[in-house]
Amino acid sequence: MVLKYKGIDVFYTDEGKGNAVVFLHGFLENRNMWSEFVPVLIKRNRVICIDLLGHGKTGCLGYVHTMELMAEVVDIVLGHLKIRRSHFIGHSMGGYVALAFAENKPDAVKGLVLMNSTSRADTKEKKVNRDRAILAVKQNHKAFIRMVIANLFRPKNRRFLSKEIKVVIKEALNTPLQGIVAALEGMKIREDREVLLHFTPYRKMIIIGKKDPVLNYEELLDQTSKTEVDVVEFPDGHMSHMENKNAFLQKIMHFIENK
């Protein structure tokens, strides 16, 4: 399905009936990353998967896609569908978008899952790395994509998931240069939203890959300290929906069905 917003097309899928569950993909991904889980989840839920700005088939809105701007697009889609409250499941960048949405529309959140994501802002070091990534993208975005995607997986998983990784890379190569840079710029300047883990009434869960090459395991545990956030630990990397597929689906189903 497609929705017009500020002169661009926003693409999404809307299937099933029941509790609304909104899936938000990560950087260089698109709504297709959830396709294997949708047939199972729509048996008891209404599942919405959205292509975020500059990703998938959704267009770009300028040179910086802030997490707030992406969250605004999510809000427009849900408003169009007349959905008042939802569970939000965000992978990596999608988690940042979910947090931005939750900060602005707390009453619209029924539950929040951060999957291989963090509530904290970029450190100075991370911001420098974002700038380096932007330079690399501008020099050769296809080489950048191939390198980044492969490095998201735990090294030992790259071999037996090689076919699946090729599919992810093929999908990612369709991401326009402007969309890649705009997302990197937006993630670089995102706000710290750790407070939402402490002082919000809805259920929360964070899914951690113990060998995640992108996020620090100890830091993720630290931000959930003294909170009521459910912590799920998997033994692998940044792509829990692929590296720990069955366990991931079970945890998600339990979360959205456990009222």
Backbone as JSON, one array per atom type, in Angstrom:
{
  "sequence": "MVLKYKGIDVFYTDEGKGNAVVFLHGFLENRNMWSEFVPVLIKRNRVICIDLLGHGKTGCLGYVHTMELMAEVVDIVLGHLKIRRSHFIGHSMGGYVALAFAENKPDAVKGLVLMNSTSRADTKEKKVNRDRAILAVKQNHKAFIRMVIANLFRPKNRRFLSKEIKVVIKEALNTPLQGIVAALEGMKIREDREVLLHFTPYRKMIIIGKKDPVLNYEELLDQTSKTEVDVVEFPDGHMSHMENKNAFLQKIMHFIENK",
  "N": [[0.85, -1.19, 0.0], [0.32, 2.33, -0.5], [0.99, 5.67, 0.52], [0.57, 9.13, 0.2], [2.76, 11.69, 1.2], [3.85, 14.82, 1.98], [4.63, 15.15, -0.67], [5.96, 12.83, -1.35], [6.04, 9.23, -1.85], [4.95, 6.91, 0.53], [5.48, 3.7, 1.53], [3.85, 0.77, 2.74], [2.71, -2.2, 4.49], [-0.33, -3.78, 5.5], [-1.81, -6.08, 7.31], [-4.0, -8.68, 8.49], [-5.96, -9.08, 11.58], [-6.78, -7.77, 14.83], [-4.68, -7.16, 17.72], [-2.71, -4.33, 17.08], [0.43, -4.41, 15.57], [3.41, -2.89, 14.98], [6.06, -2.95, 12.8], [9.34, -1.85, 12.5], [11.98, -1.38, 10.41], [15.63, -1.66, 10.19], [18.63, 0.3, 9.49], [19.55, 0.44, 6.08], [17.79, -1.56, 5.51], [14.46, -2.83, 4.78], [10.84, -3.03, 4.68], [10.5, -5.67, 3.92], [12.11, -7.3, 5.45], [10.71, -8.44, 7.47], [9.09, -10.35, 6.41], [8.97, -13.18, 6.66], [7.89, -13.57, 9.17], [5.4, -12.42, 9.25], [3.14, -14.03, 8.16], [2.7, -15.84, 10.28], [2.2, -14.18, 12.48], [-0.08, -12.69, 11.75], [-2.22, -14.3, 12.21], [-3.33, -13.81, 14.63], [-3.05, -11.13, 15.02], [-2.95, -7.68, 13.92], [-0.8, -6.65, 11.56], [1.56, -4.24, 10.75], [3.89, -3.12, 8.5], [6.4, -0.89, 7.71], [8.05, 1.01, 5.22], [10.67, 2.96, 5.99], [11.76, 6.43, 5.74], [13.58, 7.07, 2.77], [14.26, 4.45, 2.4], [13.64, 1.1, 1.18], [10.77, 1.33, -0.76], [9.97, 3.84, -0.14], [10.17, 7.37, -0.47], [12.65, 10.09, -0.28], [13.07, 12.8, 2.06], [14.59, 15.43, 1.9], [17.98, 16.17, 3.08], [18.66, 15.26, 5.57], [17.4, 12.8, 7.53], [15.88, 12.88, 10.31], [15.29, 11.07, 13.38], [12.94, 11.85, 14.49], [11.54, 12.88, 12.31], [11.21, 10.58, 10.79], [9.61, 9.17, 12.59], [7.38, 10.76, 12.51], [6.38, 10.16, 10.01], [5.64, 7.51, 10.44], [3.58, 7.96, 12.25], [1.77, 9.28, 10.59], [1.04, 7.23, 8.83], [-0.2, 5.41, 10.63], [-2.26, 7.02, 11.55], [-3.72, 7.34, 9.2], [-4.59, 4.72, 8.93], [-6.25, 4.6, 11.02], [-5.46, 3.64, 13.52], [-5.1, 3.46, 16.92], [-3.59, 2.55, 19.17], [-0.57, 0.71, 19.53], [1.71, -2.1, 19.44], [5.16, -1.69, 19.22], [7.9, -2.71, 17.32], [11.17, -2.4, 16.83], [14.01, -2.61, 14.82], [17.35, -1.96, 15.4], [18.08, 0.99, 13.83], [15.36, 1.3, 13.47], [14.48, 0.96, 16.05], [15.35, 3.33, 17.2], [13.65, 5.08, 15.91], [11.19, 4.17, 16.84], [11.45, 4.87, 19.54], [11.54, 7.66, 19.31], [8.98, 8.09, 18.35], [7.5, 7.12, 20.55], [8.2, 8.94, 22.52], [6.95, 11.25, 21.63], [4.3, 10.46, 21.3], [3.11, 9.05, 23.64], [0.73, 7.84, 24.57], [-0.06, 6.32, 22.48], [1.29, 4.03, 22.46], [1.44, 0.66, 23.13], [3.17, -1.33, 23.7], [6.74, -1.78, 23.64], [9.46, -2.82, 21.78], [12.87, -3.02, 21.63], [15.07, -4.06, 19.37], [18.22, -5.27, 19.02], [19.13, -2.67, 19.44], [19.45, 0.65, 20.85], [18.77, 2.9, 23.57], [20.28, 5.07, 23.99], [22.06, 8.06, 22.98], [24.34, 8.73, 20.23], [27.8, 8.36, 20.97], [30.7, 10.57, 21.14], [32.74, 9.34, 19.73], [31.28, 7.53, 18.18], [29.86, 9.3, 16.57], [31.9, 10.39, 15.05], [32.58, 8.11, 13.63], [30.24, 7.8, 12.16], [30.46, 10.02, 10.45], [32.7, 9.23, 9.01], [31.61, 7.03, 7.75], [29.73, 8.25, 6.1], [31.41, 9.58, 4.3], [32.6, 7.34, 3.1], [30.37, 6.16, 1.93], [29.7, 8.06, 0.01], [31.85, 7.83, -1.66], [31.83, 5.18, -2.62], [29.08, 3.65, -2.63], [28.02, 1.1, -3.0], [30.06, -0.72, -2.4], [30.36, -0.03, 0.27], [27.86, -0.84, 1.33], [27.95, -3.65, 0.95], [30.08, -4.37, 2.63], [29.23, -3.42, 5.16], [26.8, -4.83, 5.68], [27.63, -7.57, 5.8], [29.27, -7.47, 8.04], [27.51, -7.24, 10.13], [26.74, -9.63, 11.1], [27.49, -12.35, 13.33], [30.75, -13.66, 13.07], [30.99, -16.53, 12.74], [28.51, -17.18, 11.78], [28.3, -16.23, 9.25], [28.98, -17.96, 7.21], [27.11, -20.2, 7.1], [24.81, -18.79, 6.76], [25.08, -17.62, 4.34], [23.63, -17.51, 1.88], [21.27, -16.22, 2.65], [22.35, -13.81, 3.52], [23.27, -12.74, 1.13], [20.85, -12.13, -0.07], [19.93, -10.11, 1.64], [21.89, -8.17, 1.15], [21.42, -7.7, -1.58], [18.87, -6.54, -1.47], [19.5, -4.29, 0.07], [21.17, -2.87, -1.64], [19.46, -1.51, -3.23], [18.83, 0.72, -1.88], [18.72, 4.2, -2.03], [21.46, 6.52, -2.56], [21.08, 9.05, -1.37], [19.2, 8.41, 0.59], [20.69, 6.74, 2.27], [22.75, 8.42, 3.25], [21.2, 10.43, 4.46], [19.96, 9.0, 6.52], [22.17, 8.22, 8.07], [23.08, 10.75, 8.88], [20.86, 11.51, 10.37], [20.75, 9.56, 12.43], [23.1, 10.16, 13.71], [22.64, 12.56, 15.05], [20.65, 12.01, 16.82], [18.57, 12.12, 19.79], [19.2, 11.34, 23.27], [17.3, 8.87, 24.76], [16.99, 7.37, 27.02], [15.57, 7.74, 29.33], [13.0, 6.99, 28.78], [12.94, 4.28, 29.16], [12.78, 4.06, 31.85], [10.63, 5.55, 32.91], [8.08, 5.08, 31.73], [4.77, 3.74, 31.26], [4.02, 1.5, 29.75], [4.64, -1.9, 28.55], [7.97, -3.09, 28.05], [10.69, -4.31, 26.11], [13.99, -5.46, 25.51], [16.08, -6.72, 23.05], [19.04, -8.4, 22.9], [22.05, -9.04, 21.22], [24.66, -11.0, 22.15], [27.1, -11.06, 20.9], [27.05, -8.85, 19.32], [28.34, -6.75, 16.88], [27.96, -4.08, 16.62], [26.74, -2.83, 18.8], [27.42, -2.27, 22.27], [27.54, -4.79, 24.59], [27.65, -4.71, 27.46], [26.96, -2.07, 27.93], [24.35, -1.97, 27.0], [23.09, -3.62, 28.85], [23.5, -2.03, 31.09], [21.88, 0.23, 30.65], [19.4, -0.81, 31.08], [19.34, -1.37, 33.68], [17.82, -1.28, 36.88], [15.28, -0.93, 35.84], [12.04, -1.91, 34.53], [12.27, -3.27, 32.24], [12.07, -6.0, 30.08], [14.68, -8.19, 29.49], [16.15, -9.82, 26.83], [18.48, -12.14, 25.86], [20.49, -13.14, 23.18], [22.87, -15.4, 21.67], [24.27, -14.43, 19.48], [24.88, -12.11, 16.71], [24.1, -8.83, 15.34], [21.82, -9.24, 13.92], [19.33, -10.49, 14.92], [16.85, -11.44, 14.08], [17.45, -13.11, 12.03], [19.73, -14.62, 12.74], [18.89, -15.81, 15.06], [16.34, -16.82, 14.57], [13.93, -18.46, 15.1], [13.74, -18.41, 17.9], [13.57, -15.67, 18.27], [11.06, -15.09, 17.08], [9.36, -16.49, 18.83], [9.75, -15.07, 21.23], [8.75, -12.54, 20.51], [6.08, -13.14, 19.9], [5.19, -14.0, 22.4], [5.51, -11.65, 23.84], [3.69, -9.78, 22.65], [1.3, -11.03, 23.05], [1.01, -11.42, 25.72], [-0.72, -9.88, 27.95]],
  "CA": [[0.0, 0.0, 0.0], [1.11, 3.55, -0.62], [0.37, 6.88, 1.05], [1.28, 10.35, -0.18], [3.09, 12.55, 2.33], [4.8, 15.89, 1.61], [5.07, 14.99, -2.05], [6.64, 11.55, -1.6], [5.27, 8.01, -1.59], [5.32, 6.11, 1.7], [4.98, 2.34, 1.31], [3.64, -0.04, 3.93], [1.76, -3.29, 4.39], [-1.29, -3.82, 6.6], [-2.45, -7.39, 7.18], [-4.51, -9.35, 9.69], [-6.86, -8.39, 12.5], [-6.44, -7.95, 16.24], [-3.75, -6.18, 18.26], [-1.84, -3.73, 16.06], [1.87, -4.57, 15.8], [4.11, -2.1, 13.98], [7.45, -3.35, 12.64], [10.18, -0.79, 11.91], [13.25, -1.97, 10.01], [16.85, -0.95, 10.5], [19.42, 0.98, 8.46], [19.8, -0.34, 4.87], [16.79, -2.61, 5.4], [13.13, -2.35, 4.38], [9.76, -3.79, 5.31], [10.58, -7.08, 3.55], [12.89, -8.07, 6.42], [9.79, -9.1, 8.39], [8.13, -11.13, 5.61], [8.82, -14.56, 7.14], [7.16, -13.6, 10.43], [4.05, -11.89, 9.08], [2.09, -15.05, 8.06], [2.44, -16.41, 11.6], [1.68, -13.16, 13.4], [-1.4, -12.17, 11.36], [-3.28, -15.21, 12.66], [-3.97, -13.25, 15.83], [-2.72, -9.71, 15.15], [-2.9, -6.8, 12.75], [0.63, -6.37, 11.42], [1.89, -3.13, 9.85], [5.33, -3.0, 8.22], [6.56, 0.39, 7.02], [9.34, 1.43, 4.66], [11.02, 4.27, 6.54], [12.24, 7.41, 4.76], [14.8, 6.78, 2.03], [14.49, 3.01, 2.41], [12.6, 0.37, 0.47], [10.17, 2.11, -1.84], [9.59, 5.17, 0.36], [11.06, 8.41, -0.96], [13.48, 10.89, 0.63], [12.6, 14.14, 2.41], [15.73, 16.27, 2.24], [19.31, 15.58, 3.24], [18.78, 14.67, 6.9], [16.18, 12.15, 8.03], [15.96, 12.73, 11.76], [14.43, 10.01, 13.91], [11.64, 12.48, 14.71], [10.88, 12.97, 11.02], [10.79, 9.22, 10.45], [8.5, 8.86, 13.48], [6.24, 11.51, 12.0], [5.84, 9.37, 8.9], [4.97, 6.37, 11.07], [2.34, 8.5, 12.82], [0.87, 9.57, 9.47], [0.52, 5.94, 8.36], [-1.12, 4.87, 11.63], [-3.43, 7.89, 11.53], [-4.46, 6.98, 7.99], [-5.21, 3.42, 9.17], [-7.12, 4.77, 12.19], [-4.95, 2.79, 14.6], [-4.85, 4.34, 18.07], [-2.51, 2.05, 20.03], [0.14, -0.39, 18.87], [3.0, -2.59, 19.88], [6.19, -1.28, 18.27], [9.09, -3.54, 17.32], [12.12, -1.69, 15.98], [15.35, -3.18, 14.71], [18.45, -1.01, 15.24], [17.56, 2.33, 13.55], [13.92, 1.24, 13.7], [14.3, 1.17, 17.48], [15.49, 4.77, 17.45], [12.42, 5.7, 15.4], [10.14, 3.8, 17.79], [11.64, 5.69, 20.73], [11.13, 9.03, 18.97], [7.51, 8.06, 18.3], [7.0, 6.93, 21.91], [8.38, 10.19, 23.26], [5.97, 12.23, 21.15], [2.93, 9.94, 21.38], [3.16, 7.96, 24.64], [-0.56, 7.16, 24.71], [-0.29, 5.47, 21.31], [2.19, 2.87, 22.59], [0.95, -0.44, 23.97], [4.37, -2.06, 24.08], [7.89, -1.34, 22.86], [10.58, -3.77, 21.72], [14.1, -2.55, 20.98], [15.78, -5.25, 18.92], [19.56, -4.88, 18.61], [19.03, -1.21, 19.38], [19.81, 1.3, 22.11], [18.03, 4.13, 23.9], [21.24, 6.16, 24.2], [22.53, 8.81, 21.81], [25.7, 8.41, 19.78], [28.94, 8.95, 21.65], [31.54, 11.37, 20.24], [33.44, 8.39, 18.86], [30.31, 7.0, 17.22], [29.55, 10.36, 15.62], [33.05, 10.43, 14.13], [32.43, 6.94, 12.75], [29.14, 8.11, 11.22], [31.01, 10.91, 9.43], [33.55, 8.4, 8.15], [30.72, 6.19, 6.95], [29.15, 9.12, 5.08], [32.45, 9.75, 3.27], [32.74, 6.05, 2.4], [29.17, 5.99, 1.12], [29.78, 8.97, -1.14], [32.92, 7.36, -2.55], [31.39, 3.94, -3.28], [28.03, 3.19, -1.73], [27.8, -0.34, -3.16], [31.1, -1.39, -1.6], [30.01, 0.25, 1.66], [26.74, -1.69, 1.7], [28.39, -5.05, 1.04], [30.92, -4.51, 3.81], [28.45, -3.18, 6.38], [25.84, -5.93, 5.92], [28.34, -8.79, 6.22], [29.83, -7.27, 9.37], [26.45, -7.22, 11.14], [26.56, -10.99, 11.57], [28.58, -12.99, 14.04], [31.6, -14.28, 12.05], [30.74, -17.96, 12.48], [27.22, -17.33, 11.12], [28.36, -15.72, 7.87], [29.11, -19.06, 6.25], [25.89, -20.97, 6.89], [23.74, -17.86, 6.36], [25.62, -16.9, 3.17], [22.57, -17.26, 0.9], [20.37, -15.2, 3.23], [23.08, -12.54, 3.54], [23.27, -12.24, -0.25], [19.52, -11.53, -0.29], [19.91, -8.85, 2.39], [22.74, -7.23, 0.41], [20.71, -7.35, -2.81], [17.81, -5.59, -1.08], [20.13, -3.05, 0.55], [21.75, -2.16, -2.78], [18.41, -0.68, -3.82], [18.69, 1.93, -1.07], [19.38, 5.3, -2.74], [22.56, 7.2, -1.88], [20.54, 10.11, -0.51], [18.56, 7.78, 1.74], [21.73, 6.23, 3.15], [23.4, 9.56, 3.91], [20.21, 11.12, 5.3], [19.76, 8.19, 7.71], [23.38, 8.34, 8.88], [23.05, 12.08, 9.49], [19.79, 11.52, 11.37], [21.15, 8.76, 13.59], [24.22, 10.85, 14.37], [22.18, 13.67, 15.9], [19.46, 11.63, 17.59], [18.61, 12.43, 21.21], [19.23, 10.25, 24.24], [15.93, 8.63, 25.25], [17.05, 6.33, 28.04], [14.55, 8.04, 30.34], [11.76, 6.28, 28.44], [13.02, 2.93, 29.71], [12.56, 4.14, 33.29], [9.43, 6.25, 33.4], [6.9, 4.91, 30.87], [3.93, 2.71, 31.87], [3.78, 0.34, 28.9], [5.63, -2.97, 28.62], [9.15, -2.85, 27.21], [11.63, -5.42, 26.01], [15.16, -5.19, 24.68], [16.69, -7.95, 22.56], [20.47, -8.14, 22.82], [22.96, -10.06, 20.7], [25.85, -10.93, 23.0], [28.25, -10.84, 20.03], [26.68, -7.77, 18.4], [29.51, -5.93, 16.58], [27.56, -2.67, 16.52], [26.35, -2.31, 20.11], [28.18, -2.81, 23.39], [26.7, -5.64, 25.44], [27.61, -4.21, 28.84], [26.25, -0.79, 27.93], [22.93, -2.27, 26.85], [22.63, -4.09, 30.16], [23.55, -0.9, 32.02], [20.74, 1.14, 30.48], [18.18, -1.47, 31.55], [19.47, -1.53, 35.13], [16.8, -0.61, 37.7], [14.06, -0.7, 35.06], [11.2, -3.1, 34.41], [12.43, -3.73, 30.86], [12.42, -7.41, 29.9], [15.93, -8.33, 28.74], [16.31, -11.1, 26.15], [19.85, -12.24, 25.33], [20.81, -14.18, 22.22], [24.32, -15.57, 21.65], [24.88, -14.06, 18.21], [25.2, -10.74, 16.35], [23.18, -7.71, 15.24], [20.67, -9.62, 13.1], [18.66, -11.52, 15.7], [15.71, -12.0, 13.33], [18.01, -14.12, 11.12], [20.67, -15.48, 13.45], [18.14, -16.51, 16.12], [15.01, -16.6, 13.97], [12.82, -19.11, 15.8], [13.67, -17.89, 19.27], [13.1, -14.29, 18.15], [9.62, -15.12, 16.84], [8.7, -16.92, 20.06], [9.8, -13.96, 22.19], [7.85, -11.49, 20.03], [4.69, -13.61, 20.07], [4.89, -13.99, 23.84], [5.43, -10.25, 24.29], [2.49, -9.08, 22.2], [0.1, -11.75, 23.49], [0.99, -11.41, 27.18], [-1.27, -8.56, 28.29]],
  "C": [[0.89, 1.24, 0.0], [0.3, 4.74, -0.13], [1.21, 8.07, 0.64], [1.53, 11.21, 1.06], [4.16, 13.54, 1.9], [5.43, 15.65, 0.24], [5.81, 13.7, -2.35], [5.67, 10.4, -1.34], [5.84, 7.3, -0.38], [4.68, 4.74, 1.54], [4.89, 1.57, 2.63], [2.74, -1.22, 3.61], [0.89, -3.3, 5.64], [-2.09, -5.11, 6.44], [-2.93, -7.91, 8.53], [-5.44, -8.48, 10.51], [-6.46, -8.7, 13.93], [-5.55, -6.84, 16.74], [-2.86, -5.64, 17.14], [-0.38, -3.88, 16.48], [2.6, -3.88, 14.65], [5.58, -2.5, 13.96], [8.22, -2.25, 11.91], [11.58, -1.35, 11.67], [14.45, -1.1, 10.37], [17.47, -0.27, 9.28], [19.76, 0.01, 7.32], [18.83, -1.51, 4.68], [15.48, -2.03, 4.85], [12.08, -3.28, 4.97], [9.81, -5.29, 4.99], [11.34, -7.93, 4.56], [11.99, -8.87, 7.37], [8.91, -10.15, 7.71], [7.94, -12.57, 6.11], [7.97, -14.65, 8.4], [5.7, -13.19, 10.28], [2.98, -12.97, 8.99], [1.72, -15.69, 9.4], [1.71, -15.4, 12.5], [0.27, -12.69, 13.04], [-2.54, -13.12, 11.73], [-4.03, -14.65, 13.85], [-3.75, -11.74, 15.98], [-2.88, -8.98, 13.82], [-1.47, -6.3, 12.64], [0.87, -5.31, 10.35], [3.41, -3.05, 9.72], [5.53, -1.79, 7.32], [7.96, 0.53, 6.46], [9.64, 2.82, 5.18], [11.63, 5.16, 5.45], [13.55, 7.0, 4.1], [15.16, 5.31, 1.98], [13.34, 2.28, 1.71], [12.08, 1.19, -0.68], [9.74, 3.51, -1.42], [10.64, 6.2, -0.05], [11.83, 9.14, 0.14], [12.85, 12.26, 0.87], [13.79, 14.98, 2.85], [16.99, 15.48, 2.51], [19.59, 15.03, 4.63], [17.43, 14.09, 7.29], [16.35, 11.94, 9.53], [15.03, 11.6, 12.2], [13.03, 10.56, 14.16], [10.85, 12.57, 13.41], [10.38, 11.59, 10.58], [9.59, 8.8, 11.3], [7.22, 9.57, 13.05], [5.57, 10.76, 10.85], [5.1, 8.15, 9.42], [3.61, 6.81, 11.62], [1.31, 8.78, 11.72], [0.24, 8.27, 8.96], [-0.52, 5.39, 9.34], [-2.39, 5.7, 11.72], [-4.33, 7.56, 10.34], [-5.22, 5.66, 8.18], [-6.15, 3.44, 10.37], [-6.76, 3.81, 13.33], [-4.53, 3.69, 15.76], [-3.69, 3.88, 18.95], [-1.89, 0.82, 19.39], [1.31, -0.88, 19.73], [4.01, -2.18, 18.81], [7.42, -2.17, 18.44], [10.08, -2.93, 16.33], [13.49, -2.33, 16.0], [16.37, -2.07, 14.5], [17.92, 0.42, 15.01], [16.05, 2.38, 13.77], [13.58, 1.41, 15.17], [14.42, 2.64, 17.85], [14.23, 5.51, 17.02], [11.26, 5.41, 16.36], [10.23, 4.62, 19.07], [11.21, 7.13, 20.49], [9.61, 9.12, 18.91], [6.94, 7.99, 19.72], [7.13, 8.19, 22.76], [7.3, 11.2, 22.91], [4.53, 11.78, 21.35], [2.86, 8.78, 22.39], [1.86, 7.17, 24.75], [-0.86, 6.22, 23.55], [0.53, 4.18, 21.38], [1.62, 1.87, 23.59], [2.12, -1.26, 24.5], [5.5, -1.67, 23.16], [9.01, -2.38, 22.95], [11.73, -3.13, 20.96], [14.92, -3.79, 20.64], [17.13, -4.84, 18.35], [19.62, -3.36, 18.43], [19.37, -0.65, 20.76], [18.99, 2.57, 22.31], [18.97, 5.33, 24.01], [21.65, 6.81, 22.88], [23.92, 8.33, 21.41], [26.74, 9.08, 20.68], [29.73, 9.8, 20.64], [32.25, 10.46, 19.24], [32.51, 7.85, 17.77], [29.95, 8.04, 16.16], [30.66, 10.51, 14.59], [32.95, 9.28, 13.13], [31.3, 7.14, 11.74], [29.66, 9.01, 10.09], [31.92, 10.16, 8.47], [32.71, 7.54, 7.22], [30.11, 7.01, 5.81], [30.15, 9.36, 3.94], [32.6, 8.48, 2.44], [31.56, 5.8, 1.47], [29.26, 6.83, -0.15], [30.84, 8.53, -2.15], [32.48, 6.12, -3.33], [30.33, 3.29, -2.4], [27.76, 1.69, -1.85], [28.81, -1.15, -2.36], [30.81, -1.22, -0.11], [28.91, -0.69, 2.14], [27.17, -3.13, 1.89], [29.2, -5.3, 2.31], [30.1, -4.42, 5.09], [27.52, -4.35, 6.68], [26.55, -7.17, 6.45], [28.84, -8.67, 7.66], [28.79, -7.23, 10.49], [26.25, -8.6, 11.78], [27.76, -11.47, 12.39], [29.42, -13.78, 13.03], [31.26, -15.73, 11.73], [29.4, -18.19, 11.76], [27.26, -16.94, 9.65], [28.4, -16.84, 6.84], [27.78, -19.77, 6.02], [24.67, -20.1, 6.6], [24.13, -17.1, 5.09], [24.54, -16.58, 2.14], [21.63, -16.16, 1.38], [21.04, -13.83, 3.24], [23.13, -11.92, 2.16], [21.94, -11.56, -0.58], [19.43, -10.17, 0.4], [20.72, -7.78, 1.65], [22.05, -6.77, -0.87], [19.61, -6.33, -2.54], [18.43, -4.24, -0.7], [20.7, -2.22, -0.58], [20.73, -1.29, -3.5], [18.18, 0.61, -3.04], [19.42, 3.09, -1.75], [20.46, 5.98, -1.9], [22.04, 8.26, -0.92], [19.89, 9.54, 0.74], [19.57, 7.27, 2.76], [22.36, 7.35, 3.96], [22.45, 10.24, 4.88], [19.95, 10.35, 6.59], [20.97, 8.27, 8.64], [23.43, 9.68, 9.6], [22.0, 12.14, 10.6], [20.14, 10.73, 12.61], [22.23, 9.45, 14.4], [23.74, 11.91, 15.35], [20.97, 13.31, 16.76], [19.67, 11.9, 19.09], [18.7, 11.17, 22.06], [17.82, 10.08, 24.82], [15.9, 7.51, 26.29], [15.97, 6.52, 29.11], [13.26, 7.28, 30.06], [11.77, 4.85, 28.97], [12.66, 2.91, 31.19], [11.16, 4.62, 33.67], [8.23, 6.18, 32.44], [6.1, 3.7, 31.36], [3.75, 1.43, 31.05], [4.92, -0.68, 29.02], [6.77, -2.7, 27.64], [10.05, -4.09, 27.23], [12.81, -4.99, 25.15], [15.8, -6.54, 24.33], [18.16, -7.66, 22.26], [21.19, -9.33, 22.18], [24.27, -9.95, 21.45], [27.13, -10.69, 22.19], [27.94, -9.76, 18.97], [27.9, -6.88, 18.15], [29.23, -4.43, 16.57], [27.32, -2.05, 17.9], [27.12, -3.02, 21.22], [27.25, -3.54, 24.37], [26.55, -5.08, 26.85], [26.82, -2.9, 28.94], [24.74, -0.99, 27.81], [22.34, -2.77, 28.17], [22.54, -2.95, 31.15], [22.32, -0.01, 31.89], [19.41, 0.52, 30.91], [18.21, -1.71, 33.05], [18.43, -0.69, 35.86], [15.59, -0.17, 36.88], [13.25, -1.99, 35.08], [11.24, -3.65, 32.98], [12.8, -5.22, 30.85], [13.67, -7.49, 29.02], [16.02, -9.74, 28.16], [17.71, -11.13, 25.53], [19.96, -13.42, 24.37], [22.33, -14.26, 22.08], [25.04, -14.99, 20.43], [24.98, -12.55, 17.99], [24.04, -9.75, 16.31], [21.87, -8.07, 14.53], [19.89, -10.76, 13.76], [17.51, -12.19, 14.96], [16.16, -13.06, 12.33], [18.89, -15.12, 11.85], [19.99, -16.32, 14.53], [16.66, -16.46, 15.78], [13.86, -17.19, 14.79], [12.63, -18.59, 17.22], [13.15, -16.45, 19.27], [11.59, -14.27, 17.98], [8.86, -15.51, 18.1], [8.64, -15.79, 21.09], [8.82, -12.84, 21.8], [6.4, -11.89, 20.25], [4.29, -13.58, 21.54], [4.7, -12.56, 24.33], [4.11, -9.61, 23.9], [1.19, -9.76, 22.66], [-0.05, -11.77, 25.01], [0.55, -10.04, 27.68], [-1.07, -8.26, 29.78]]
}
